[in-house]
Amino acid sequence: MSLSDRLRVNADAVLALGTFGLVAFAEGRQVGEGRAEFGAWVFVVVVCAALPYRRRYPVAVGWFTALATGAYYLVSDTDGPLVVVPVVALYALAAGGRLWDAVAVAGAMVGGVFGASFGGGDISGTAVFMLAGWLVAVVALGTVRHGRAAHAEEVARLRATEERLRIARDLHDVIGHHISMVNVQASAALHRLKKDPAQAEEALGAIKAGSKEALRELRATLGVLRQADEAAPTSPAPGLARLQDLADAAEPAGLAVRIARTGTERPLPAPVDLAAYRIVQESLTNAARHSGAGHVDVHLAYGDGQLTLTVEDDGPGTVPREQNTGTGIAGMTERARTLGGDLTAGPRPAGGFTVRARLPYRSTAQPTQGSDR
C-alpha cells in the first residue's frame, strides 16, 4: 500500500471515529430514564462503521446509510445527529462523479422525511424545506469537487502528452542528426579506404566521436525517465553554447559551417535555448542528407524579446526537402510554435535551402554584448 493510500485509510478511520463520537455523545445525553435504547445504539454503530467504505462502495454506502438512518429515527426515541453520516456519504457520491446516484439518494431522504411529516411525525414543512436545501448544497459541493479533480487530471494528462511529444522530438533530432552524420562519414570512409587510407581513418575517427556523442545525448534525453536513485547526467545540456560543437561535428561530413551573431547577445530561457540548438541541428542534418551542400551559414539575430535564427546552405538539393517524407521540418515548426514563434523553410531563389525561425523569449538577465564570429 502506498503512502497516499495509507493516509487516505487513516483519514477515513478518523472521520468514522469522530462521527461516531459526536453521535454517541449526543445519543447519551438524550437517553431518558427507563427507556430501552439498545436498538438505537446498534443503528449508530452500524451506520458509522459503514462510513470508511464510502470510497470503495459509494453507491451501496450512500443507500445503506440513508435507509439505516431513516430506520434509526423511526425506532429511536432520541433525536441524535446520525443524519451527518448519510450527508457525508452523499458528498462522497457527488465528489466521485456519481451525480444521479447522489440525486436519487437525496431525493429518497427528502421523500422519506416528507412522508413522515404526513404520518403524524413531529416534522414541520420548514424542516423538510431546510433539509432539502442542505442536501442540494452538499450535492452541489461534491459536484464542484469532482469537476476540479477532473480538470486537474486533464491538465496532468495534457502535460504528460506534451512531455512525451517533447521527448519524441528530442529523440528524433538526436538520433536523426548523429545517424545521418555517421552514414555520410561511413560512405566517405568506404570510398577512401583503398585510395586514401589516412582520410578513411580520419572519417572512422569522426564516426566514433559522433556515435559517442549520440549515446551521450540519448542518455541525457532519456534522463527524465530515469529512476530516482540514478545519478543525473553531468554533461552540459544542449544549447547555443554548444553550437560550435555541432559545426565541428559536421565538418567530417563535408559541411563547412559558419556561425555569426548580431544584436545584443544574452542568456536565453532554457526552452528557447534548446529549441534553437535543435533547429540548427536538424538543419545541418537535412543539409548533410539531402542537399549535397558544402557550406552552411548559421545566423543568430538577438532582437528585442525574440531570437531570429537563420540557417542557409548552398546545396543543389538532390532530394527536394519540402517533398521529403521525414518529419524534420514539421518537428522544427512545432518547436517554434510551442514557444509562440514560427518557422519557414524552403529553397533559395539563388540555390540552396533556407530555414528561418522566430523564437520569442522574455529574459530579465543582464545582456552581454556579442560579437560576430
Secondary structure, DSSP 8 states (H G I E B T S, - for coil): --HHHHHHHHHHHHHHHHHHHHHHHHHHHH--TT---HHHHHHHHHHHHHGGGTTTSHHHHHHHHHHHHHHHHHH-SS--STTHHHHHHHHHHHHTT-HHHHHHHHHHHHHHHHHHHHTT-S--HHHHHHHHHHHHHHHHHHHHHHHHHHHHHHHHHHHHHHHHHHHHHHHHHHHHHHHHHHHHHHHHHHHHTTT-HHHHHHHHHHHHHHHHHHHHHHHHHGGGGS-TTS----S--SSGGGHHHHHHHHGGGT-EEEEEEEE------HHHHHHHHHHHHHHHHHIIIII--SEEEEEEEE-SSEEEEEEEE----SS-GGG-SSSHHHHHHHHHHHTT-EEEEEE-TTSSEEEEEEEE----S--------
